[in-house]
């Protein structure tokens, strides 16, 4: 994987990675749902789920995932930006609300994933 140092990147998974999410609005949260991560960058991701999620700027989504077994899962907040159909599921674009440290954790996790799966 070739990376340009001052440019953001998005890693596309050959096989989507499983994770979980829940929605939060006005301090109330939904039950946990399952998702498949199709791509990931330090500031965003695309997830697929059979569930219909509201695209509401006042609602946040919390995603929790680990790219490799045994690693501590990342738990990140974000906002759903858009939706489109992918086979029998919906694919959602999520803007992650990440700080520099979390962005670096995502980059490190992707590097470890690539190294382990190559």
N, C-alpha and C positions, 0 to 999 in steps of 0.2 A: 504494500500500500504506500503510494507516494503522497507525501503531505507537504503542501506549501506552508511554511511557517507562520505567515501573518494572515492566512486566509482560513475562514472556518471550513469545516468539512462535514460530510454526512456519510456514515458508514452504512452500507446496504447489506443486510444479512441474507445469506443464501437460503437458510432455513429460519423462519421467524422464531424469536426467543420469547418464551412465556414470562408473564408477569401478572401483577394484580394492580387494581386501581380502585379508588372511590372518589366520589364527588363531594364537595363541601360548599354550602351556601348558608350564609348568615349563622355560622357556627354549627349547623346541622350537617351530618354526613350520611351518605347512602351506604347500604351494605357493599361489601367488597365484590368486585367483578373481575373476571379473567380477561386477559388481553394477550395479543401476540405482537411483539415489536418487529416492525419491518425495516425501519432504519432509525439511526440515532446520531445526533450531533451534540456538541456541548450546550446548544441552546434550543434544541427541538427534537422531536421524534414523530414517527408515524406508527400508530397502533391500529390493530384490527380487533373488532369485537362484534359478536352478533347482537349486542344491545344497542338500542337507539339512545344516544346521549344528546342532551340539549346543548346547543351552541349559544352560551349565555356568558357575556363578559363579566357578570357579577359572580359567576360560579367558578370555583377553581377545581382542578383535578389533581389528585395526589397519586403518583405512580410509584410502584415499588418493584424492583427487579434486580437480578444479578445475572451477569452474562455467563458466569462459570459456577458450577456447584462448589460449595464450600466457602465462597467469598461472601462477605457481609453485603446484604442487598442495599442498593441506593434507594432513598426515599426522597422524591423530588416533587415540588409543586409546579403547576403549570396552568395554562388556559387552552381550551379547545378553540382552534381557529377555523377549521373547515372539516367537511365530511364528504366522502364519495364512496360509491359502491365498489367492492372488490369481491367478485364471485357472490357468495351468499352472506358476506359480512360487510360491515361498514369500516372504512379506513378513515381514521381521524388524524388530522395534523395538530400537533400540540406544541405550543411555545412554552418552553421550560423557563421558569423564573429562577435561574441559577446564578450563584455568586462565582467569583474566580476559582475558589477552592473546589466547589462542586463541579465546575467545568473541567478542572484538572483531573478530578476523580473519574469523570466520564471518559476522558481521553485515555487515562491510564488503564481503565477497565477494557476499553476497546482494544488497546495495544496488547494487553494480556490475552484477550479473547483471540485475536488474530494469531498471536504467537502459539497459542495452545491448539488451535484448530487447523493450522497450516501444515 
